[in-house]
Amino acid sequence: MFGGTLHSKTQMESTYGAHLVMVLCFFWMLLIMPSSCQDDGTTAVYIVTLRQVPISHYQDELSRLYNHFRHSASGRTRHHKPRHQNVTKADKKRGFNIAQVHDSLLKKVFKGEKYLKLYSYHYLINGFAVLVSQQQAEKLSRRREVSNVVLDFSVRTATTHTPQFLGLPQGAWFQSGGFETAGEGITIAFVDTGIDPTHPSFADDKSEHPFNVPARFSGTCEVTPDFPSGSCNRKLVGAHHFAASAITRGMFDSNEDYASPFDSDGHGTNTASIAAGNHGIPVVVAGYRFGNASGMAPRSHIAVYKALYKGFGGFAADVVAAIDQAAQDRVDIICLSITPNMRPPGIATFFNPIDMALLSAIKAGIFVVQAAGNTGPSPMSMSSFSPWIFTIGATSHDRLYTNSLSLGNNVTILGVGLAPSTSESTMYKLIHAHHALNDDTTIADDMYVGECQDASKFNKDLVQGNLLMCSYTMRFVLGLSSINKALETAMNLSAAGVVFPMNPSVNGFELNPIPMKLPGIIIPLATDSKILLEYYNSSIEKDGTSEKIVKLGAFASINGGLTASYSNVAPSVMYYSARGPDPEDSLPREADILKPNLVAPGSLIWAAWSSVATDSDEFLGENFAMMSGTSMAAPHVAGLAALIKQKFPDFSPAAIGSSLSTTASLNDNSGKPIMAQRTYPSPDLNKSPATPFDMGSGFVNATAALNPGLLFDSSYDDYMSFLCGINGSASAVLEYTGQNCWTHNSTVYGSDLNLPSITIARLDQSRVVQRAVQNIAGNETYSVGWSSPYGVSVKVSPTRFSIANGERQVLSVIFNATGNSSTASYGRIGLFGNQGHVVNIPVTVIVKISL
């Protein structure tokens, strides 16, 4: 594997092996040699899969044979237990042997031609990543040992209060013994931009109760100059980085990207702390205290697999290597706050190297969480596709930081900015940047001078003690100008504070509150900015002859935005959160799969930040940052899944997903249906009730998920049958898995999978769908109710059933189209138990065709 030989130490570390050095040296040799792998010099990275099964499948076959001989005839159907296997010395030797097979095949095929093998994959898939020409790739694809050759593709990256908003202290944490034990023994893997190991959120000495080494985890910790010995501990138990594909493309900058697990971006540090950061860590930004931070499962362990980088994102070959290593290390949960840059080509979106590696991870008993993507709010903007992956969209939560500007004409304008207030009961003169220029500067010479990026352009005597007005233009959005630069200008000029009226070209952009070390405010709405500028201009006195300004008469005070309020109606699905339907292919056609699966807090989330991260200028040098995105939502659910795994260690990945889905909330904190933002400009002014394609099953309810009552379970074989049911997929299934579809039921469609939702992309007159539930609670009697999607009649049977612990009940759902329509409509099936369990099943039908 990439990273060299791993050596076990007390803190589970490994030396940074010679393998990477050899890869780097060979790569640079390729660059300087006059000839290349191909006469025209055109090479690319390809991911090659072989027909022979990987180690995890080999172990599973042995386990299946063993269980066949000890099968119990109790008559009760148990949910599928995850097949966690020990990584033995024999497995490691087998992995080494597989790598040798890869080397031998490459030598045999290319016979002296130049090529560069980047990785040998052996645990989840049997294959390798190799840098070759297109002709060489075609030559590989013709070998009988090879089942699939795919061109590498790019991927991208997609809290102090959210534990309270999710009810953890009195709910899920309380049930697990408090935050001191929440998630204990569970290891969450993060395939992301790495981690800052010096952050207190990842220390193992912040609690009175020492961390134990997770019993099942078998990974190690890479040691480099950037990630020295001692970086890992009993909290941060594993760390590796994967960059071979990025290196071969010449995109990796070792000075900026760090050839180690260290996080120079901030994203990976942020997501890891949301899921599993320590409890009670003070959040101090710009010198101000914003409460204490905690991960959702603060006692869980963290394993980091860095495959994403600041400047360019990442590549599938590196991501697959990271996932393969995480599974071999026997993690419990994989969190992916990353998405592909485009829909995978081919017969179906599910057939791509990342999703297929994750299918093998599911077979190994690992629960996989992925961000939906930040490409909303358009329909079918989903960037996470497969039914075995638990896909998370983003919502708001109830905390708000508001700031305001009081004008001298008794008008108050709302704005944003994590900033202190000006002195109480004092009004300060307003001066626009254009009216504070020195004698050597004109607007004609510098059209952007109004953005306040250079103090040398201004007259300090005019600005000192006043509120400086700086135009917030599109250049701030694009990163060409920055708030920090404007604040620096204001401080150098001894301004009392800064006011940023919004340029009309930026109207409607949602702005995150930005920390400011002096009084400041951004006016986000162009209409409010117009009110401010009209007041300012009306207060100016000019000389009647020269038209020069002789007096500025506008005054204001900044009321500050450091104190949060908790009165926001929430959750609402954020405009950027990717939406369903799930695209089945690149045409795209809709799949019979509900995406997203769930929504969770993703907007304005305080979480840990790498001390050297330069991804966000506003949080440069800070240990915490407030970020928004589905990247922040996914680790919320990963952490909550750790609480479920802790309570129910035998739950399969599908059972964990079922527990989260069927117990999700449908209403906001005001008791009304959850709303979804529909536009990018002015999103809060354009909302309507959220549909399953906006929020999946609903908003995560951590406490209820620990007591779901009934489970919908699915196995690896079920997913294989689903893949085989896709028209023309037999060759793709064989290429990716090495298995023939004739061994699976190829009449299983997406709507037939035993998911806690029902989605039918095309209802041609009628359809019967079945779902099987298993009771993991006490004996209970359920009544069944439902609401039908518009244009569809629905009948569920039975309408009432009693079920004992461990028993299974099959539900049949009959759909009949009552009209013709191509517009999606939505319904819901509810199972209401007499012991208080409520099971929620969203129903979606897109195309309806009646007689």
Beta strands, then each sheet from edge to edge (+ up, - down):
strand 1: 14-15
strand 2: 44-50
strand 3: 116-121
strand 4: 127-132
strand 5: 146-151
strand 6: 154-157
strand 7: 187-192
strand 8: 222-223
strand 9: 236-241
strand 10: 281-285
strand 11: 288-293
strand 12: 301-306
strand 13: 308-309
strand 14: 313-315
strand 15: 333-336
strand 16: 338-340
strand 17: 367-371
strand 18: 390-395
strand 19: 400-401
strand 20: 403-407
strand 21: 412-415
strand 22: 428-432
strand 23: 467-469
strand 24: 497-501
strand 25: 520-523
strand 26: 540-542
strand 27: 549-552
strand 28: 555-558
strand 29: 564-565
strand 30: 572-573
strand 31: 598-601
strand 32: 605-608
strand 33: 624-627
strand 34: 675-677
strand 35: 687-689
strand 36: 710-711
strand 37: 758-764
strand 38: 766-775
strand 39: 780-787
strand 40: 792-797
strand 41: 800-803
strand 42: 808-817
strand 43: 825-833
strand 44: 838-849
sheet 1: 1+ 8+
sheet 2: 3+ 4- 2+ 5-
sheet 3: 13+ 14- 6+ 16-
sheet 4: 9+ 12+ 7+ 15+ 17+ 18+ 31+
sheet 5: 10+ 11-
sheet 6: 19+ 29-
sheet 7: 21+ 20- 28+ 22- 23- 24- 25-
sheet 8: 26+ 27-
sheet 9: 30+ 34+ 35-
sheet 10: 32+ 33-
sheet 11: 36+ 38- 42+ 40-
sheet 12: 37+ 44+ 43- 39+ 41-
end
